[in-house]
Amino acid sequence: MTTFLLLTVVIFAMMNLSFGWIFYATCLGQIALIYSVYRVLRKDYASDKTFSDLYEDRPDLGE
Protein backbone atom coordinates (compact mmCIF):
# COMPACT_ATOMS: atom_id res chain seq x y z
CA MET A 1 0.00 0.00 0.00
CA THR A 2 2.77 2.43 0.94
CA THR A 3 4.74 1.65 -2.20
CA PHE A 4 1.63 2.18 -4.30
CA LEU A 5 1.03 5.57 -2.68
CA LEU A 6 4.58 6.74 -3.25
CA LEU A 7 4.57 5.52 -6.85
CA THR A 8 1.33 7.44 -7.33
CA VAL A 9 3.15 10.60 -6.23
CA VAL A 10 5.76 10.03 -8.93
CA ILE A 11 3.06 9.47 -11.55
CA PHE A 12 1.21 12.61 -10.41
CA ALA A 13 4.41 14.64 -10.70
CA MET A 14 5.15 13.29 -14.19
CA MET A 15 1.60 14.09 -15.31
CA ASN A 16 2.03 17.66 -14.05
CA LEU A 17 -0.99 17.50 -11.74
CA SER A 18 -1.68 20.38 -9.40
CA PHE A 19 0.64 20.85 -6.45
CA GLY A 20 -2.17 20.22 -3.96
CA TRP A 21 -2.76 16.64 -5.12
CA ILE A 22 0.96 15.86 -5.08
CA PHE A 23 1.43 17.43 -1.65
CA TYR A 24 -1.45 15.54 -0.03
CA ALA A 25 -0.44 12.25 -1.64
CA THR A 26 3.11 12.76 -0.34
CA CYS A 27 1.86 13.48 3.17
CA LEU A 28 -0.39 10.43 3.07
CA GLY A 29 2.50 8.28 1.82
CA GLN A 30 4.76 9.45 4.63
CA ILE A 31 2.09 8.69 7.22
CA ALA A 32 1.59 5.24 5.70
CA LEU A 33 5.35 4.61 5.79
CA ILE A 34 5.59 5.56 9.46
CA TYR A 35 2.57 3.36 10.25
CA SER A 36 4.04 0.35 8.41
CA VAL A 37 7.37 0.70 10.24
CA TYR A 38 5.47 0.95 13.54
CA ARG A 39 3.50 -2.22 12.77
CA VAL A 40 6.65 -4.16 11.87
CA LEU A 41 8.47 -3.07 15.02
CA ARG A 42 5.50 -3.79 17.31
CA LYS A 43 4.73 -7.23 15.86
CA ASP A 44 4.85 -10.00 18.43
CA TYR A 45 7.53 -12.23 16.91
CA ALA A 46 9.74 -14.79 18.58
CA SER A 47 12.45 -16.99 17.18
CA ASP A 48 14.49 -19.85 18.55
CA LYS A 49 17.48 -18.92 16.38
CA THR A 50 20.67 -17.64 18.00
CA PHE A 51 23.90 -16.15 16.71
CA SER A 52 25.49 -19.60 16.89
CA ASP A 53 23.14 -20.66 14.06
CA LEU A 54 24.95 -18.14 11.83
CA TYR A 55 23.64 -17.60 8.34
CA GLU A 56 21.47 -20.45 7.13
CA ASP A 57 21.54 -19.29 3.52
CA ARG A 58 25.38 -19.33 3.52
CA PRO A 59 26.55 -22.40 5.48
CA ASP A 60 30.11 -21.83 4.24
CA LEU A 61 30.38 -18.76 6.52
CA GLY A 62 30.25 -20.94 9.60
CA GLU A 63 33.39 -22.84 8.68
HTML snippet that shows the backbone in 3Dmol.js (N, CA, C, O; Angstrom):
<script src="https://3Dmol.org/build/3Dmol-min.js"></script>
<div id="view" style="width:600px;height:400px;position:relative"></div>
<script>
const pdb = `
ATOM      1  N   MET A   1       0.820  -1.192   0.000  1.00  0.00           N
ATOM      2  CA  MET A   1       0.000   0.000   0.000  1.00  0.00           C
ATOM      3  C   MET A   1       0.866   1.258   0.000  1.00  0.00           C
ATOM      4  O   MET A   1       0.617   2.194  -0.760  1.00  0.00           O
ATOM      5  N   THR A   2       1.884   1.270   0.859  1.00  0.00           N
ATOM      6  CA  THR A   2       2.765   2.434   0.940  1.00  0.00           C
ATOM      7  C   THR A   2       3.525   2.633  -0.362  1.00  0.00           C
ATOM      8  O   THR A   2       3.658   3.759  -0.840  1.00  0.00           O
ATOM      9  N   THR A   3       4.017   1.556  -0.929  1.00  0.00           N
ATOM     10  CA  THR A   3       4.736   1.650  -2.200  1.00  0.00           C
ATOM     11  C   THR A   3       3.815   2.177  -3.289  1.00  0.00           C
ATOM     12  O   THR A   3       4.220   3.011  -4.098  1.00  0.00           O
ATOM     13  N   PHE A   4       2.598   1.702  -3.311  1.00  0.00           N
ATOM     14  CA  PHE A   4       1.630   2.179  -4.295  1.00  0.00           C
ATOM     15  C   PHE A   4       1.385   3.680  -4.149  1.00  0.00           C
ATOM     16  O   PHE A   4       1.322   4.405  -5.142  1.00  0.00           O
ATOM     17  N   LEU A   5       1.246   4.139  -2.912  1.00  0.00           N
ATOM     18  CA  LEU A   5       1.031   5.568  -2.680  1.00  0.00           C
ATOM     19  C   LEU A   5       2.207   6.407  -3.163  1.00  0.00           C
ATOM     20  O   LEU A   5       2.019   7.442  -3.802  1.00  0.00           O
ATOM     21  N   LEU A   6       3.415   5.959  -2.855  1.00  0.00           N
ATOM     22  CA  LEU A   6       4.576   6.743  -3.246  1.00  0.00           C
ATOM     23  C   LEU A   6       4.830   6.676  -4.751  1.00  0.00           C
ATOM     24  O   LEU A   6       5.339   7.636  -5.330  1.00  0.00           O
ATOM     25  N   LEU A   7       4.490   5.575  -5.384  1.00  0.00           N
ATOM     26  CA  LEU A   7       4.571   5.521  -6.850  1.00  0.00           C
ATOM     27  C   LEU A   7       3.518   6.423  -7.491  1.00  0.00           C
ATOM     28  O   LEU A   7       3.750   7.003  -8.552  1.00  0.00           O
ATOM     29  N   THR A   8       2.373   6.535  -6.845  1.00  0.00           N
ATOM     30  CA  THR A   8       1.330   7.441  -7.327  1.00  0.00           C
ATOM     31  C   THR A   8       1.816   8.884  -7.310  1.00  0.00           C
ATOM     32  O   THR A   8       1.495   9.660  -8.209  1.00  0.00           O
ATOM     33  N   VAL A   9       2.587   9.244  -6.291  1.00  0.00           N
ATOM     34  CA  VAL A   9       3.149  10.596  -6.226  1.00  0.00           C
ATOM     35  C   VAL A   9       4.053  10.855  -7.427  1.00  0.00           C
ATOM     36  O   VAL A   9       4.004  11.930  -8.026  1.00  0.00           O
ATOM     37  N   VAL A  10       4.870   9.879  -7.775  1.00  0.00           N
ATOM     38  CA  VAL A  10       5.761  10.031  -8.929  1.00  0.00           C
ATOM     39  C   VAL A  10       4.947  10.190 -10.209  1.00  0.00           C
ATOM     40  O   VAL A  10       5.264  11.032 -11.048  1.00  0.00           O
ATOM     41  N   ILE A  11       3.905   9.388 -10.358  1.00  0.00           N
ATOM     42  CA  ILE A  11       3.058   9.475 -11.552  1.00  0.00           C
ATOM     43  C   ILE A  11       2.359  10.830 -11.608  1.00  0.00           C
ATOM     44  O   ILE A  11       2.277  11.446 -12.670  1.00  0.00           O
ATOM     45  N   PHE A  12       1.848  11.297 -10.453  1.00  0.00           N
ATOM     46  CA  PHE A  12       1.206  12.609 -10.409  1.00  0.00           C
ATOM     47  C   PHE A  12       2.174  13.706 -10.822  1.00  0.00           C
ATOM     48  O   PHE A  12       1.798  14.623 -11.553  1.00  0.00           O
ATOM     49  N   ALA A  13       3.421  13.620 -10.360  1.00  0.00           N
ATOM     50  CA  ALA A  13       4.410  14.642 -10.703  1.00  0.00           C
ATOM     51  C   ALA A  13       4.745  14.603 -12.194  1.00  0.00           C
ATOM     52  O   ALA A  13       4.921  15.650 -12.817  1.00  0.00           O
ATOM     53  N   MET A  14       4.834  13.410 -12.763  1.00  0.00           N
ATOM     54  CA  MET A  14       5.146  13.288 -14.192  1.00  0.00           C
ATOM     55  C   MET A  14       3.988  13.781 -15.062  1.00  0.00           C
ATOM     56  O   MET A  14       4.202  14.278 -16.167  1.00  0.00           O
ATOM     57  N   MET A  15       2.761  13.639 -14.554  1.00  0.00           N
ATOM     58  CA  MET A  15       1.598  14.088 -15.312  1.00  0.00           C
ATOM     59  C   MET A  15       1.324  15.577 -15.115  1.00  0.00           C
ATOM     60  O   MET A  15       0.392  16.129 -15.700  1.00  0.00           O
ATOM     61  N   ASN A  16       2.147  16.223 -14.281  1.00  0.00           N
ATOM     62  CA  ASN A  16       2.028  17.662 -14.049  1.00  0.00           C
ATOM     63  C   ASN A  16       0.683  18.021 -13.413  1.00  0.00           C
ATOM     64  O   ASN A  16       0.069  19.026 -13.773  1.00  0.00           O
ATOM     65  N   LEU A  17       0.232  17.198 -12.469  1.00  0.00           N
ATOM     66  CA  LEU A  17      -0.991  17.498 -11.738  1.00  0.00           C
ATOM     67  C   LEU A  17      -0.759  18.683 -10.810  1.00  0.00           C
ATOM     68  O   LEU A  17       0.380  19.100 -10.601  1.00  0.00           O
ATOM     69  N   SER A  18      -1.822  19.215 -10.264  1.00  0.00           N
ATOM     70  CA  SER A  18      -1.684  20.377  -9.397  1.00  0.00           C
ATOM     71  C   SER A  18      -0.880  20.020  -8.142  1.00  0.00           C
ATOM     72  O   SER A  18      -0.856  18.876  -7.689  1.00  0.00           O
ATOM     73  N   PHE A  19      -0.229  21.045  -7.607  1.00  0.00           N
ATOM     74  CA  PHE A  19       0.635  20.852  -6.453  1.00  0.00           C
ATOM     75  C   PHE A  19      -0.134  20.288  -5.258  1.00  0.00           C
ATOM     76  O   PHE A  19       0.418  19.497  -4.493  1.00  0.00           O
ATOM     77  N   GLY A  20      -1.371  20.673  -5.087  1.00  0.00           N
ATOM     78  CA  GLY A  20      -2.175  20.215  -3.960  1.00  0.00           C
ATOM     79  C   GLY A  20      -2.312  18.706  -3.924  1.00  0.00           C
ATOM     80  O   GLY A  20      -2.140  18.093  -2.870  1.00  0.00           O
ATOM     81  N   TRP A  21      -2.621  18.098  -5.064  1.00  0.00           N
ATOM     82  CA  TRP A  21      -2.764  16.639  -5.120  1.00  0.00           C
ATOM     83  C   TRP A  21      -1.446  15.948  -4.783  1.00  0.00           C
ATOM     84  O   TRP A  21      -1.425  14.968  -4.038  1.00  0.00           O
ATOM     85  N   ILE A  22      -0.350  16.461  -5.332  1.00  0.00           N
ATOM     86  CA  ILE A  22       0.961  15.857  -5.079  1.00  0.00           C
ATOM     87  C   ILE A  22       1.337  16.002  -3.606  1.00  0.00           C
ATOM     88  O   ILE A  22       1.846  15.064  -2.993  1.00  0.00           O
ATOM     89  N   PHE A  23       1.083  17.183  -3.046  1.00  0.00           N
ATOM     90  CA  PHE A  23       1.428  17.429  -1.647  1.00  0.00           C
ATOM     91  C   PHE A  23       0.654  16.503  -0.716  1.00  0.00           C
ATOM     92  O   PHE A  23       1.242  15.893   0.177  1.00  0.00           O
ATOM     93  N   TYR A  24      -0.650  16.392  -0.914  1.00  0.00           N
ATOM     94  CA  TYR A  24      -1.452  15.544  -0.033  1.00  0.00           C
ATOM     95  C   TYR A  24      -1.127  14.065  -0.210  1.00  0.00           C
ATOM     96  O   TYR A  24      -1.152  13.309   0.762  1.00  0.00           O
ATOM     97  N   ALA A  25      -0.826  13.647  -1.420  1.00  0.00           N
ATOM     98  CA  ALA A  25      -0.435  12.254  -1.643  1.00  0.00           C
ATOM     99  C   ALA A  25       0.907  11.958  -0.976  1.00  0.00           C
ATOM    100  O   ALA A  25       1.111  10.868  -0.442  1.00  0.00           O
ATOM    101  N   THR A  26       1.824  12.933  -1.007  1.00  0.00           N
ATOM    102  CA  THR A  26       3.113  12.760  -0.339  1.00  0.00           C
ATOM    103  C   THR A  26       2.929  12.660   1.166  1.00  0.00           C
ATOM    104  O   THR A  26       3.526  11.798   1.810  1.00  0.00           O
ATOM    105  N   CYS A  27       2.117  13.526   1.725  1.00  0.00           N
ATOM    106  CA  CYS A  27       1.862  13.475   3.173  1.00  0.00           C
ATOM    107  C   CYS A  27       1.217  12.150   3.567  1.00  0.00           C
ATOM    108  O   CYS A  27       1.600  11.546   4.569  1.00  0.00           O
ATOM    109  N   LEU A  28       0.255  11.704   2.792  1.00  0.00           N
ATOM    110  CA  LEU A  28      -0.395  10.425   3.066  1.00  0.00           C
ATOM    111  C   LEU A  28       0.594   9.267   2.956  1.00  0.00           C
ATOM    112  O   LEU A  28       0.545   8.333   3.756  1.00  0.00           O
ATOM    113  N   GLY A  29       1.486   9.320   1.975  1.00  0.00           N
ATOM    114  CA  GLY A  29       2.505   8.284   1.817  1.00  0.00           C
ATOM    115  C   GLY A  29       3.474   8.247   2.974  1.00  0.00           C
ATOM    116  O   GLY A  29       3.880   7.169   3.408  1.00  0.00           O
ATOM    117  N   GLN A  30       3.855   9.413   3.484  1.00  0.00           N
ATOM    118  CA  GLN A  30       4.762   9.452   4.627  1.00  0.00           C
ATOM    119  C   GLN A  30       4.094   8.918   5.889  1.00  0.00           C
ATOM    120  O   GLN A  30       4.731   8.228   6.686  1.00  0.00           O
ATOM    121  N   ILE A  31       2.832   9.230   6.072  1.00  0.00           N
ATOM    122  CA  ILE A  31       2.091   8.693   7.216  1.00  0.00           C
ATOM    123  C   ILE A  31       1.971   7.181   7.103  1.00  0.00           C
ATOM    124  O   ILE A  31       2.120   6.470   8.096  1.00  0.00           O
ATOM    125  N   ALA A  32       1.702   6.687   5.900  1.00  0.00           N
ATOM    126  CA  ALA A  32       1.592   5.242   5.698  1.00  0.00           C
ATOM    127  C   ALA A  32       2.931   4.548   5.942  1.00  0.00           C
ATOM    128  O   ALA A  32       2.965   3.438   6.473  1.00  0.00           O
ATOM    129  N   LEU A  33       4.023   5.186   5.561  1.00  0.00           N
ATOM    130  CA  LEU A  33       5.349   4.610   5.791  1.00  0.00           C
ATOM    131  C   LEU A  33       5.653   4.522   7.281  1.00  0.00           C
ATOM    132  O   LEU A  33       6.143   3.496   7.752  1.00  0.00           O
ATOM    133  N   ILE A  34       5.371   5.571   8.016  1.00  0.00           N
ATOM    134  CA  ILE A  34       5.591   5.556   9.463  1.00  0.00           C
ATOM    135  C   ILE A  34       4.721   4.490  10.117  1.00  0.00           C
ATOM    136  O   ILE A  34       5.182   3.780  11.010  1.00  0.00           O
ATOM    137  N   TYR A  35       3.474   4.372   9.684  1.00  0.00           N
ATOM    138  CA  TYR A  35       2.571   3.363  10.246  1.00  0.00           C
ATOM    139  C   TYR A  35       3.076   1.942   9.951  1.00  0.00           C
ATOM    140  O   TYR A  35       3.021   1.076  10.824  1.00  0.00           O
ATOM    141  N   SER A  36       3.563   1.700   8.740  1.00  0.00           N
ATOM    142  CA  SER A  36       4.037   0.353   8.405  1.00  0.00           C
ATOM    143  C   SER A  36       5.291  -0.002   9.200  1.00  0.00           C
ATOM    144  O   SER A  36       5.442  -1.149   9.623  1.00  0.00           O
ATOM    145  N   VAL A  37       6.193   0.957   9.412  1.00  0.00           N
ATOM    146  CA  VAL A  37       7.373   0.697  10.244  1.00  0.00           C
ATOM    147  C   VAL A  37       6.943   0.419  11.681  1.00  0.00           C
ATOM    148  O   VAL A  37       7.482  -0.481  12.324  1.00  0.00           O
ATOM    149  N   TYR A  38       5.990   1.175  12.184  1.00  0.00           N
ATOM    150  CA  TYR A  38       5.473   0.954  13.540  1.00  0.00           C
ATOM    151  C   TYR A  38       4.889  -0.453  13.679  1.00  0.00           C
ATOM    152  O   TYR A  38       5.148  -1.136  14.670  1.00  0.00           O
ATOM    153  N   ARG A  39       4.110  -0.883  12.701  1.00  0.00           N
ATOM    154  CA  ARG A  39       3.505  -2.219  12.772  1.00  0.00           C
ATOM    155  C   ARG A  39       4.549  -3.322  12.747  1.00  0.00           C
ATOM    156  O   ARG A  39       4.414  -4.323  13.451  1.00  0.00           O
ATOM    157  N   VAL A  40       5.602  -3.143  11.931  1.00  0.00           N
ATOM    158  CA  VAL A  40       6.654  -4.155  11.868  1.00  0.00           C
ATOM    159  C   VAL A  40       7.403  -4.225  13.188  1.00  0.00           C
ATOM    160  O   VAL A  40       7.704  -5.317  13.672  1.00  0.00           O
ATOM    161  N   LEU A  41       7.709  -3.073  13.778  1.00  0.00           N
ATOM    162  CA  LEU A  41       8.470  -3.067  15.021  1.00  0.00           C
ATOM    163  C   LEU A  41       7.653  -3.551  16.213  1.00  0.00           C
ATOM    164  O   LEU A  41       8.226  -4.083  17.164  1.00  0.00           O
ATOM    165  N   ARG A  42       6.354  -3.385  16.193  1.00  0.00           N
ATOM    166  CA  ARG A  42       5.498  -3.787  17.309  1.00  0.00           C
ATOM    167  C   ARG A  42       4.963  -5.212  17.173  1.00  0.00           C
ATOM    168  O   ARG A  42       4.289  -5.696  18.082  1.00  0.00           O
ATOM    169  N   LYS A  43       5.242  -5.885  16.079  1.00  0.00           N
ATOM    170  CA  LYS A  43       4.725  -7.230  15.855  1.00  0.00           C
ATOM    171  C   LYS A  43       5.306  -8.192  16.892  1.00  0.00           C
ATOM    172  O   LYS A  43       6.503  -8.172  17.179  1.00  0.00           O
ATOM    173  N   ASP A  44       4.441  -9.024  17.439  1.00  0.00           N
ATOM    174  CA  ASP A  44       4.851 -10.002  18.429  1.00  0.00           C
ATOM    175  C   ASP A  44       5.482 -11.184  17.696  1.00  0.00           C
ATOM    176  O   ASP A  44       4.776 -12.047  17.173  1.00  0.00           O
ATOM    177  N   TYR A  45       6.810 -11.219  17.661  1.00  0.00           N
ATOM    178  CA  TYR A  45       7.535 -12.229  16.907  1.00  0.00           C
ATOM    179  C   TYR A  45       8.628 -12.813  17.795  1.00  0.00           C
ATOM    180  O   TYR A  45       9.380 -12.085  18.443  1.00  0.00           O
ATOM    181  N   ALA A  46       8.697 -14.111  17.810  1.00  0.00           N
ATOM    182  CA  ALA A  46       9.735 -14.786  18.581  1.00  0.00           C
ATOM    183  C   ALA A  46      10.409 -15.828  17.704  1.00  0.00           C
ATOM    184  O   ALA A  46       9.781 -16.436  16.837  1.00  0.00           O
ATOM    185  N   SER A  47      11.691 -16.019  17.943  1.00  0.00           N
ATOM    186  CA  SER A  47      12.450 -16.994  17.175  1.00  0.00           C
ATOM    187  C   SER A  47      13.336 -17.784  18.119  1.00  0.00           C
ATOM    188  O   SER A  47      13.776 -17.280  19.153  1.00  0.00           O
ATOM    189  N   ASP A  48      13.590 -19.035  17.746  1.00  0.00           N
ATOM    190  CA  ASP A  48      14.490 -19.849  18.553  1.00  0.00           C
ATOM    191  C   ASP A  48      15.906 -19.843  17.988  1.00  0.00           C
ATOM    192  O   ASP A  48      16.765 -20.583  18.466  1.00  0.00           O
ATOM    193  N   LYS A  49      16.152 -19.026  16.992  1.00  0.00           N
ATOM    194  CA  LYS A  49      17.479 -18.920  16.380  1.00  0.00           C
ATOM    195  C   LYS A  49      18.389 -18.064  17.261  1.00  0.00           C
ATOM    196  O   LYS A  49      17.941 -17.121  17.913  1.00  0.00           O
ATOM    197  N   THR A  50      19.671 -18.413  17.264  1.00  0.00           N
ATOM    198  CA  THR A  50      20.667 -17.638  17.998  1.00  0.00           C
ATOM    199  C   THR A  50      21.804 -17.276  17.050  1.00  0.00           C
ATOM    200  O   THR A  50      21.808 -17.688  15.890  1.00  0.00           O
ATOM    201  N   PHE A  51      22.763 -16.508  17.547  1.00  0.00           N
ATOM    202  CA  PHE A  51      23.898 -16.148  16.711  1.00  0.00           C
ATOM    203  C   PHE A  51      24.764 -17.355  16.382  1.00  0.00           C
ATOM    204  O   PHE A  51      25.495 -17.335  15.392  1.00  0.00           O
ATOM    205  N   SER A  52      24.699 -18.401  17.191  1.00  0.00           N
ATOM    206  CA  SER A  52      25.491 -19.599  16.891  1.00  0.00           C
ATOM    207  C   SER A  52      24.940 -20.341  15.675  1.00  0.00           C
ATOM    208  O   SER A  52      25.642 -21.175  15.102  1.00  0.00           O
ATOM    209  N   ASP A  53      23.700 -20.057  15.267  1.00  0.00           N
ATOM    210  CA  ASP A  53      23.140 -20.663  14.057  1.00  0.00           C
ATOM    211  C   ASP A  53      23.749 -20.055  12.802  1.00  0.00           C
ATOM    212  O   ASP A  53      23.675 -20.645  11.724  1.00  0.00           O
ATOM    213  N   LEU A  54      24.341 -18.892  12.935  1.00  0.00           N
ATOM    214  CA  LEU A  54      24.954 -18.141  11.832  1.00  0.00           C
ATOM    215  C   LEU A  54      23.962 -17.941  10.693  1.00  0.00           C
ATOM    216  O   LEU A  54      22.753 -17.865  10.911  1.00  0.00           O
ATOM    217  N   TYR A  55      24.479 -17.860   9.503  1.00  0.00           N
ATOM    218  CA  TYR A  55      23.641 -17.600   8.337  1.00  0.00           C
ATOM    219  C   TYR A  55      23.222 -18.918   7.711  1.00  0.00           C
ATOM    220  O   TYR A  55      24.066 -19.692   7.261  1.00  0.00           O
ATOM    221  N   GLU A  56      21.929 -19.174   7.681  1.00  0.00           N
ATOM    222  CA  GLU A  56      21.465 -20.446   7.130  1.00  0.00           C
ATOM    223  C   GLU A  56      21.494 -20.466   5.615  1.00  0.00           C
ATOM    224  O   GLU A  56      21.523 -21.541   5.017  1.00  0.00           O
ATOM    225  N   ASP A  57      21.487 -19.304   4.981  1.00  0.00           N
ATOM    226  CA  ASP A  57      21.536 -19.288   3.524  1.00  0.00           C
ATOM    227  C   ASP A  57      22.974 -19.376   3.008  1.00  0.00           C
ATOM    228  O   ASP A  57      23.186 -19.580   1.813  1.00  0.00           O
ATOM    229  N   ARG A  58      23.968 -19.224   3.898  1.00  0.00           N
ATOM    230  CA  ARG A  58      25.376 -19.334   3.522  1.00  0.00           C
ATOM    231  C   ARG A  58      26.089 -20.215   4.550  1.00  0.00           C
ATOM    232  O   ARG A  58      26.797 -19.690   5.409  1.00  0.00           O
ATOM    233  N   PRO A  59      25.923 -21.535   4.487  1.00  0.00           N
ATOM    234  CA  PRO A  59      26.547 -22.400   5.480  1.00  0.00           C
ATOM    235  C   PRO A  59      28.072 -22.351   5.439  1.00  0.00           C
ATOM    236  O   PRO A  59      28.727 -22.726   6.412  1.00  0.00           O
ATOM    237  N   ASP A  60      28.641 -21.897   4.332  1.00  0.00           N
ATOM    238  CA  ASP A  60      30.111 -21.831   4.240  1.00  0.00           C
ATOM    239  C   ASP A  60      30.684 -20.745   5.145  1.00  0.00           C
ATOM    240  O   ASP A  60      31.887 -20.759   5.404  1.00  0.00           O
ATOM    241  N   LEU A  61      29.887 -19.814   5.631  1.00  0.00           N
ATOM    242  CA  LEU A  61      30.382 -18.759   6.516  1.00  0.00           C
ATOM    243  C   LEU A  61      30.640 -19.265   7.920  1.00  0.00           C
ATOM    244  O   LEU A  61      31.374 -18.635   8.680  1.00  0.00           O
ATOM    245  N   GLY A  62      30.053 -20.382   8.270  1.00  0.00           N
ATOM    246  CA  GLY A  62      30.249 -20.943   9.601  1.00  0.00           C
ATOM    247  C   GLY A  62      31.500 -21.784   9.729  1.00  0.00           C
ATOM    248  O   GLY A  62      31.822 -22.255  10.820  1.00  0.00           O
ATOM    249  N   GLU A  63      32.197 -21.977   8.650  1.00  0.00           N
ATOM    250  CA  GLU A  63      33.391 -22.839   8.681  1.00  0.00           C
ATOM    251  C   GLU A  63      34.636 -22.073   8.991  1.00  0.00           C
ATOM    252  O   GLU A  63      35.719 -22.654   9.052  1.00  0.00           O
TER     253      GLU A  63
END
`;
const viewer = $3Dmol.createViewer("view");
viewer.addModel(pdb, "pdb");
viewer.setStyle({}, {cartoon: {color: "spectrum"}});
viewer.zoomTo();
viewer.render();
</script>
